[in-house]
Amino acid sequence: MVKILKDVRVIELGTYITGPAAGMHLADLGADVIKVERPGTGDPFRAFKGGLYSPHYQTYNRNKRSIALDTKDPADLAVLRDLVASADVFIQNFRPGVAEKLGVGEDDLRKVNETLIYCAISGFGTSGPARDRPAFDTVAQAASGFLRLVTPISNPRVIGPAIADAITGQYAAMGILAALFERTKTNKGHRLDISMLEAMTHFNLDSFTHYYSVGEVMGPLSRPVVSQSYTFECGDGKWIAIHMSSPAKFWEGFLKATGQEALNDDPRFSERLERIRHQDDLIDIFTPVFKTDTRDAWCEKLLEAEVPHSPAYDSNEALEDPQARHLKLAVKTHHPEMGDSTTVRAPYSFDGAPELDIAPPPTLDQHGAEIRAELKRRKAG
């Protein structure tokens, strides 16, 4: 695949997820992303499960190079500023004011690179009463109104992945790409500020539209009820997911596949709006039905009836699905020190070709000497 951003250099002074995720998206598109880390310990995410190469760190740091620099050391800070002078983009995800204390605020870096795209990611924004509050994924999910949509109604507890962190990183990458595109016309740098609160409220747009348009406060069952979405456990203990949406043909196919055509004569289910009102009754009816056969058997029946469905895979199954294997979603990488690993390729296919060449996440300062040598050659030239 053509590495679309092959001529773009990104300096990432990011930790945990939001900053590194933004950098990863750009690296996946071919940018030269140089991850600047603290000597000795590096990104704190490295040590989340001991050592300096945790799966948490690996997730968001492939396709990058690593250099260890101490911004409190004048010599190292000078190296960092030399890197910035050679770069197109700078990413940091510190609390407001911290970058300035470290000597890497926008004004500091603009002195060495006027056309830099400076991206600052925060929890709650650069001003306002919550400016200095610490923020992590769950905090942003809750503040944006999203957490209530994915929390069990009874026995509430936080579930699922760090979606606010990942979404914020993706929005940041999108903003950076827009700024880079605009710079090709004006040759002017930009500052991009994006907070987790802003990213997640935008991601949660549907619930706000419902509230302001029709006064509906959505809950965790609002969308699955209207979209007629279901998850059932099958006879072999595996799960299956079904999403019938609004076309009547999917409901009819569902009844045919399950042998429950008689339900069409039940006034609770004869019309879509009635099925929405009585979804709990449908779940009670179909829960024992799906336990009468295996997941594979139900998938065959639903496929034959053209009902939108999928096995509800765990992570050890999803990439083994025939379609996932056909698309080559799982990609092998090899690190000279850390060995072989498997990751998921970026979802883009430019000109019909997916990118299957992925560099494994770097060990701490793996490319330090290489990057310093590049800077020396640049100065000498």
Secondary structure by P-SEA (a helix, b strand, c coil): cccccccbbbbbcccccaaaaaaaaaaaaccbbbbbbcccccccccccccccccaaaaaccccbbbbbbccccaaaaaaaaaaaaaccbbbbbccccccccccccaaaaaaaccccbbbbbbccccccccccccccaaaaaaaacccccccccccccccccaaaaaaaaaaaaaaaaaaaaaaaaccbbbbbbbcaaaaaaaaaaaaaaaaaacccccccaaaaaaaccccccccccbbbbbbbcccaaaaaaaaaaacccccccccccccaaaaaacaaaaaaaaccccccccaaaaaaaaaaaccccccccccccccccaaaaaaccbbbbbbcccccccccccccccccccccccccccccccaaaaaaaaaaaaaac
